[in-house]
């Protein structure tokens, strides 16, 4: 019975772990392409507009 519960828990966490790994891979790919600076620039512009400075 205890083995069955352990198996069910692992099976329910597996999709979440796989999606987190895929997300990390996409983030790494974006950083390697130099998209990090673009995203930060857009985030700064949006924040400045919300505050009313930009």
PDB file of N, CA, C and O in Angstrom:
ATOM      1  N   UNK A   1       0.827  -1.202   0.000  1.00  0.00           N
ATOM      2  CA  UNK A   1       0.000   0.000   0.000  1.00  0.00           C
ATOM      3  C   UNK A   1       0.866   1.259   0.000  1.00  0.00           C
ATOM      4  O   UNK A   1       0.589   2.209  -0.732  1.00  0.00           O
ATOM      5  N   UNK A   2       1.907   1.261   0.818  1.00  0.00           N
ATOM      6  CA  UNK A   2       2.783   2.424   0.909  1.00  0.00           C
ATOM      7  C   UNK A   2       3.528   2.656  -0.406  1.00  0.00           C
ATOM      8  O   UNK A   2       3.756   3.799  -0.801  1.00  0.00           O
ATOM      9  N   UNK A   3       3.905   1.570  -1.081  1.00  0.00           N
ATOM     10  CA  UNK A   3       4.598   1.673  -2.366  1.00  0.00           C
ATOM     11  C   UNK A   3       3.681   2.298  -3.415  1.00  0.00           C
ATOM     12  O   UNK A   3       4.136   3.069  -4.259  1.00  0.00           O
ATOM     13  N   UNK A   4       2.416   1.972  -3.362  1.00  0.00           N
ATOM     14  CA  UNK A   4       1.448   2.516  -4.306  1.00  0.00           C
ATOM     15  C   UNK A   4       1.302   4.025  -4.135  1.00  0.00           C
ATOM     16  O   UNK A   4       1.231   4.755  -5.124  1.00  0.00           O
ATOM     17  N   UNK A   5       1.256   4.499  -2.894  1.00  0.00           N
ATOM     18  CA  UNK A   5       1.152   5.938  -2.640  1.00  0.00           C
ATOM     19  C   UNK A   5       2.386   6.667  -3.169  1.00  0.00           C
ATOM     20  O   UNK A   5       2.273   7.743  -3.755  1.00  0.00           O
ATOM     21  N   UNK A   6       3.556   6.079  -2.960  1.00  0.00           N
ATOM     22  CA  UNK A   6       4.790   6.697  -3.430  1.00  0.00           C
ATOM     23  C   UNK A   6       4.777   6.793  -4.947  1.00  0.00           C
ATOM     24  O   UNK A   6       5.194   7.806  -5.508  1.00  0.00           O
ATOM     25  N   UNK A   7       4.314   5.771  -5.600  1.00  0.00           N
ATOM     26  CA  UNK A   7       4.268   5.770  -7.061  1.00  0.00           C
ATOM     27  C   UNK A   7       3.292   6.826  -7.572  1.00  0.00           C
ATOM     28  O   UNK A   7       3.586   7.504  -8.556  1.00  0.00           O
ATOM     29  N   UNK A   8       2.149   6.977  -6.933  1.00  0.00           N
ATOM     30  CA  UNK A   8       1.163   7.973  -7.359  1.00  0.00           C
ATOM     31  C   UNK A   8       1.713   9.388  -7.191  1.00  0.00           C
ATOM     32  O   UNK A   8       1.493  10.246  -8.046  1.00  0.00           O
ATOM     33  N   UNK A   9       2.424   9.633  -6.096  1.00  0.00           N
ATOM     34  CA  UNK A   9       2.984  10.961  -5.868  1.00  0.00           C
ATOM     35  C   UNK A   9       4.020  11.278  -6.938  1.00  0.00           C
ATOM     36  O   UNK A   9       4.029  12.385  -7.477  1.00  0.00           O
ATOM     37  N   UNK A  10       4.890  10.327  -7.253  1.00  0.00           N
ATOM     38  CA  UNK A  10       5.917  10.566  -8.262  1.00  0.00           C
ATOM     39  C   UNK A  10       5.275  10.804  -9.620  1.00  0.00           C
ATOM     40  O   UNK A  10       5.714  11.680 -10.364  1.00  0.00           O
ATOM     41  N   UNK A  11       4.257  10.048  -9.950  1.00  0.00           N
ATOM     42  CA  UNK A  11       3.603  10.228 -11.244  1.00  0.00           C
ATOM     43  C   UNK A  11       2.902  11.574 -11.329  1.00  0.00           C
ATOM     44  O   UNK A  11       2.803  12.135 -12.420  1.00  0.00           O
ATOM     45  N   UNK A  12       2.417  12.108 -10.230  1.00  0.00           N
ATOM     46  CA  UNK A  12       1.738  13.398 -10.282  1.00  0.00           C
ATOM     47  C   UNK A  12       2.740  14.544 -10.368  1.00  0.00           C
ATOM     48  O   UNK A  12       2.394  15.616 -10.864  1.00  0.00           O
ATOM     49  N   UNK A  13       3.962  14.350  -9.902  1.00  0.00           N
ATOM     50  CA  UNK A  13       4.977  15.402  -9.954  1.00  0.00           C
ATOM     51  C   UNK A  13       5.768  15.392 -11.262  1.00  0.00           C
ATOM     52  O   UNK A  13       6.396  16.391 -11.614  1.00  0.00           O
ATOM     53  N   UNK A  14       5.742  14.295 -11.967  1.00  0.00           N
ATOM     54  CA  UNK A  14       6.552  14.155 -13.173  1.00  0.00           C
ATOM     55  C   UNK A  14       6.242  15.231 -14.220  1.00  0.00           C
ATOM     56  O   UNK A  14       7.179  15.830 -14.747  1.00  0.00           O
ATOM     57  N   UNK A  15       4.976  15.504 -14.545  1.00  0.00           N
ATOM     58  CA  UNK A  15       4.720  16.552 -15.555  1.00  0.00           C
ATOM     59  C   UNK A  15       5.230  17.924 -15.123  1.00  0.00           C
ATOM     60  O   UNK A  15       5.719  18.691 -15.952  1.00  0.00           O
ATOM     61  N   UNK A  16       5.121  18.237 -13.850  1.00  0.00           N
ATOM     62  CA  UNK A  16       5.599  19.532 -13.366  1.00  0.00           C
ATOM     63  C   UNK A  16       7.114  19.637 -13.502  1.00  0.00           C
ATOM     64  O   UNK A  16       7.634  20.682 -13.895  1.00  0.00           O
ATOM     65  N   UNK A  17       7.809  18.579 -13.184  1.00  0.00           N
ATOM     66  CA  UNK A  17       9.265  18.583 -13.292  1.00  0.00           C
ATOM     67  C   UNK A  17       9.685  18.715 -14.747  1.00  0.00           C
ATOM     68  O   UNK A  17      10.610  19.464 -15.063  1.00  0.00           O
ATOM     69  N   UNK A  18       9.019  18.002 -15.624  1.00  0.00           N
ATOM     70  CA  UNK A  18       9.343  18.074 -17.049  1.00  0.00           C
ATOM     71  C   UNK A  18       9.095  19.480 -17.583  1.00  0.00           C
ATOM     72  O   UNK A  18       9.916  20.001 -18.338  1.00  0.00           O
ATOM     73  N   UNK A  19       7.988  20.099 -17.210  1.00  0.00           N
ATOM     74  CA  UNK A  19       7.701  21.451 -17.668  1.00  0.00           C
ATOM     75  C   UNK A  19       8.695  22.468 -17.121  1.00  0.00           C
ATOM     76  O   UNK A  19       9.057  23.416 -17.817  1.00  0.00           O
ATOM     77  N   UNK A  20       9.136  22.280 -15.883  1.00  0.00           N
ATOM     78  CA  UNK A  20      10.145  23.188 -15.327  1.00  0.00           C
ATOM     79  C   UNK A  20      11.466  23.055 -16.081  1.00  0.00           C
ATOM     80  O   UNK A  20      12.134  24.058 -16.331  1.00  0.00           O
ATOM     81  N   UNK A  21      11.851  21.841 -16.445  1.00  0.00           N
ATOM     82  CA  UNK A  21      13.082  21.646 -17.203  1.00  0.00           C
ATOM     83  C   UNK A  21      12.981  22.252 -18.599  1.00  0.00           C
ATOM     84  O   UNK A  21      13.935  22.862 -19.083  1.00  0.00           O
ATOM     85  N   UNK A  22      11.834  22.087 -19.241  1.00  0.00           N
ATOM     86  CA  UNK A  22      11.636  22.685 -20.565  1.00  0.00           C
ATOM     87  C   UNK A  22      11.696  24.210 -20.471  1.00  0.00           C
ATOM     88  O   UNK A  22      12.299  24.866 -21.320  1.00  0.00           O
ATOM     89  N   UNK A  23      11.073  24.765 -19.444  1.00  0.00           N
ATOM     90  CA  UNK A  23      11.114  26.215 -19.245  1.00  0.00           C
ATOM     91  C   UNK A  23      12.531  26.715 -19.012  1.00  0.00           C
ATOM     92  O   UNK A  23      12.919  27.756 -19.542  1.00  0.00           O
ATOM     93  N   UNK A  24      13.303  25.981 -18.225  1.00  0.00           N
ATOM     94  CA  UNK A  24      14.693  26.367 -17.973  1.00  0.00           C
ATOM     95  C   UNK A  24      15.519  26.301 -19.255  1.00  0.00           C
ATOM     96  O   UNK A  24      16.393  27.138 -19.479  1.00  0.00           O
ATOM     97  N   UNK A  25      15.241  25.310 -20.089  1.00  0.00           N
ATOM     98  CA  UNK A  25      15.947  25.210 -21.372  1.00  0.00           C
ATOM     99  C   UNK A  25      15.615  26.398 -22.271  1.00  0.00           C
ATOM    100  O   UNK A  25      16.508  26.961 -22.904  1.00  0.00           O
ATOM    101  N   UNK A  26      14.349  26.782 -22.333  1.00  0.00           N
ATOM    102  CA  UNK A  26      13.963  27.940 -23.144  1.00  0.00           C
ATOM    103  C   UNK A  26      14.572  29.228 -22.590  1.00  0.00           C
ATOM    104  O   UNK A  26      14.975  30.101 -23.358  1.00  0.00           O
ATOM    105  N   UNK A  27      14.642  29.352 -21.271  1.00  0.00           N
ATOM    106  CA  UNK A  27      15.265  30.541 -20.684  1.00  0.00           C
ATOM    107  C   UNK A  27      16.750  30.591 -21.036  1.00  0.00           C
ATOM    108  O   UNK A  27      17.272  31.653 -21.376  1.00  0.00           O
ATOM    109  N   UNK A  28      17.419  29.469 -20.955  1.00  0.00           N
ATOM    110  CA  UNK A  28      18.833  29.404 -21.329  1.00  0.00           C
ATOM    111  C   UNK A  28      19.049  29.748 -22.792  1.00  0.00           C
ATOM    112  O   UNK A  28      20.011  30.434 -23.139  1.00  0.00           O
ATOM    113  N   UNK A  29      18.156  29.271 -23.649  1.00  0.00           N
ATOM    114  CA  UNK A  29      18.251  29.569 -25.084  1.00  0.00           C
ATOM    115  C   UNK A  29      18.070  31.065 -25.339  1.00  0.00           C
ATOM    116  O   UNK A  29      18.796  31.652 -26.141  1.00  0.00           O
ATOM    117  N   UNK A  30      17.105  31.678 -24.658  1.00  0.00           N
ATOM    118  CA  UNK A  30      16.883  33.112 -24.815  1.00  0.00           C
ATOM    119  C   UNK A  30      18.059  33.933 -24.318  1.00  0.00           C
ATOM    120  O   UNK A  30      18.434  34.927 -24.940  1.00  0.00           O
ATOM    121  N   UNK A  31      18.638  33.525 -23.207  1.00  0.00           N
ATOM    122  CA  UNK A  31      19.804  34.236 -22.677  1.00  0.00           C
ATOM    123  C   UNK A  31      20.981  34.109 -23.631  1.00  0.00           C
ATOM    124  O   UNK A  31      21.719  35.072 -23.838  1.00  0.00           O
ATOM    125  N   UNK A  32      21.162  32.935 -24.210  1.00  0.00           N
ATOM    126  CA  UNK A  32      22.274  32.740 -25.141  1.00  0.00           C
ATOM    127  C   UNK A  32      22.104  33.565 -26.413  1.00  0.00           C
ATOM    128  O   UNK A  32      23.095  33.893 -27.065  1.00  0.00           O
ATOM    129  N   UNK A  33      20.880  33.903 -26.776  1.00  0.00           N
ATOM    130  CA  UNK A  33      20.624  34.729 -27.959  1.00  0.00           C
ATOM    131  C   UNK A  33      20.728  36.216 -27.665  1.00  0.00           C
ATOM    132  O   UNK A  33      20.654  37.031 -28.585  1.00  0.00           O
ATOM    133  N   UNK A  34      20.898  36.587 -26.399  1.00  0.00           N
ATOM    134  CA  UNK A  34      21.020  37.987 -26.046  1.00  0.00           C
ATOM    135  C   UNK A  34      19.689  38.668 -25.803  1.00  0.00           C
ATOM    136  O   UNK A  34      19.611  39.896 -25.841  1.00  0.00           O
ATOM    137  N   UNK A  35      18.657  37.911 -25.558  1.00  0.00           N
ATOM    138  CA  UNK A  35      17.328  38.472 -25.353  1.00  0.00           C
ATOM    139  C   UNK A  35      17.150  39.057 -23.951  1.00  0.00           C
ATOM    140  O   UNK A  35      16.173  39.762 -23.697  1.00  0.00           O
ATOM    141  N   UNK A  36      18.072  38.776 -23.052  1.00  0.00           N
ATOM    142  CA  UNK A  36      17.953  39.248 -21.684  1.00  0.00           C
ATOM    143  C   UNK A  36      17.940  40.775 -21.630  1.00  0.00           C
ATOM    144  O   UNK A  36      17.137  41.361 -20.904  1.00  0.00           O
ATOM    145  N   UNK A  37      18.810  41.413 -22.383  1.00  0.00           N
ATOM    146  CA  UNK A  37      18.868  42.877 -22.401  1.00  0.00           C
ATOM    147  C   UNK A  37      17.587  43.470 -22.976  1.00  0.00           C
ATOM    148  O   UNK A  37      17.116  44.503 -22.500  1.00  0.00           O
ATOM    149  N   UNK A  38      17.027  42.834 -23.981  1.00  0.00           N
ATOM    150  CA  UNK A  38      15.790  43.322 -24.608  1.00  0.00           C
ATOM    151  C   UNK A  38      14.638  43.253 -23.603  1.00  0.00           C
ATOM    152  O   UNK A  38      13.853  44.194 -23.485  1.00  0.00           O
ATOM    153  N   UNK A  39      14.544  42.147 -22.890  1.00  0.00           N
ATOM    154  CA  UNK A  39      13.459  41.977 -21.921  1.00  0.00           C
ATOM    155  C   UNK A  39      13.591  42.985 -20.789  1.00  0.00           C
ATOM    156  O   UNK A  39      12.595  43.572 -20.368  1.00  0.00           O
ATOM    157  N   UNK A  40      14.810  43.195 -20.289  1.00  0.00           N
ATOM    158  CA  UNK A  40      15.004  44.165 -19.216  1.00  0.00           C
ATOM    159  C   UNK A  40      14.681  45.574 -19.685  1.00  0.00           C
ATOM    160  O   UNK A  40      14.101  46.354 -18.929  1.00  0.00           O
ATOM    161  N   UNK A  41      15.042  45.915 -20.910  1.00  0.00           N
ATOM    162  CA  UNK A  41      14.735  47.246 -21.443  1.00  0.00           C
ATOM    163  C   UNK A  41      13.229  47.458 -21.529  1.00  0.00           C
ATOM    164  O   UNK A  41      12.726  48.517 -21.153  1.00  0.00           O
ATOM    165  N   UNK A  42      12.516  46.464 -22.018  1.00  0.00           N
ATOM    166  CA  UNK A  42      11.058  46.576 -22.112  1.00  0.00           C
ATOM    167  C   UNK A  42      10.429  46.666 -20.721  1.00  0.00           C
ATOM    168  O   UNK A  42       9.483  47.427 -20.520  1.00  0.00           O
ATOM    169  N   UNK A  43      10.939  45.905 -19.774  1.00  0.00           N
ATOM    170  CA  UNK A  43      10.399  45.937 -18.413  1.00  0.00           C
ATOM    171  C   UNK A  43      10.625  47.303 -17.777  1.00  0.00           C
ATOM    172  O   UNK A  43       9.740  47.822 -17.096  1.00  0.00           O
ATOM    173  N   UNK A  44      11.794  47.888 -17.991  1.00  0.00           N
ATOM    174  CA  UNK A  44      12.071  49.213 -17.440  1.00  0.00           C
ATOM    175  C   UNK A  44      11.151  50.256 -18.057  1.00  0.00           C
ATOM    176  O   UNK A  44      10.639  51.129 -17.356  1.00  0.00           O
ATOM    177  N   UNK A  45      10.940  50.168 -19.371  1.00  0.00           N
ATOM    178  CA  UNK A  45      10.059  51.131 -20.041  1.00  0.00           C
ATOM    179  C   UNK A  45       8.622  51.027 -19.528  1.00  0.00           C
ATOM    180  O   UNK A  45       7.963  52.043 -19.309  1.00  0.00           O
ATOM    181  N   UNK A  46       8.146  49.816 -19.339  1.00  0.00           N
ATOM    182  CA  UNK A  46       6.778  49.632 -18.840  1.00  0.00           C
ATOM    183  C   UNK A  46       6.654  50.191 -17.423  1.00  0.00           C
ATOM    184  O   UNK A  46       5.671  50.859 -17.103  1.00  0.00           O
ATOM    185  N   UNK A  47       7.651  49.919 -16.573  1.00  0.00           N
ATOM    186  CA  UNK A  47       7.595  50.421 -15.200  1.00  0.00           C
ATOM    187  C   UNK A  47       7.629  51.959 -15.162  1.00  0.00           C
ATOM    188  O   UNK A  47       6.921  52.592 -14.379  1.00  0.00           O
ATOM    189  N   UNK A  48       8.458  52.529 -16.017  1.00  0.00           N
ATOM    190  CA  UNK A  48       8.547  53.994 -16.050  1.00  0.00           C
ATOM    191  C   UNK A  48       7.235  54.606 -16.507  1.00  0.00           C
ATOM    192  O   UNK A  48       6.838  55.656 -16.001  1.00  0.00           O
ATOM    193  N   UNK A  49       6.553  53.973 -17.454  1.00  0.00           N
ATOM    194  CA  UNK A  49       5.264  54.476 -17.932  1.00  0.00           C
ATOM    195  C   UNK A  49       4.205  54.367 -16.848  1.00  0.00           C
ATOM    196  O   UNK A  49       3.362  55.254 -16.711  1.00  0.00           O
ATOM    197  N   UNK A  50       4.243  53.282 -16.074  1.00  0.00           N
ATOM    198  CA  UNK A  50       3.240  53.111 -15.011  1.00  0.00           C
ATOM    199  C   UNK A  50       3.406  54.155 -13.918  1.00  0.00           C
ATOM    200  O   UNK A  50       2.422  54.654 -13.372  1.00  0.00           O
ATOM    201  N   UNK A  51       4.652  54.482 -13.601  1.00  0.00           N
ATOM    202  CA  UNK A  51       4.929  55.468 -12.561  1.00  0.00           C
ATOM    203  C   UNK A  51       4.653  56.868 -13.092  1.00  0.00           C
ATOM    204  O   UNK A  51       4.315  57.769 -12.324  1.00  0.00           O
ATOM    205  N   UNK A  52       4.794  57.053 -14.389  1.00  0.00           N
ATOM    206  CA  UNK A  52       4.539  58.353 -14.997  1.00  0.00           C
ATOM    207  C   UNK A  52       5.799  59.138 -15.289  1.00  0.00           C
ATOM    208  O   UNK A  52       5.730  60.330 -15.588  1.00  0.00           O
ATOM    209  N   UNK A  53       6.943  58.493 -15.208  1.00  0.00           N
ATOM    210  CA  UNK A  53       8.213  59.179 -15.460  1.00  0.00           C
ATOM    211  C   UNK A  53       8.550  59.169 -16.947  1.00  0.00           C
ATOM    212  O   UNK A  53       9.036  60.164 -17.484  1.00  0.00           O
ATOM    213  N   UNK A  54       8.291  58.044 -17.612  1.00  0.00           N
ATOM    214  CA  UNK A  54       8.753  57.880 -18.990  1.00  0.00           C
ATOM    215  C   UNK A  54       7.763  58.223 -19.992  1.00  0.00           C
ATOM    216  O   UNK A  54       8.035  58.125 -21.188  1.00  0.00           O
TER     217      UNK A  54
END
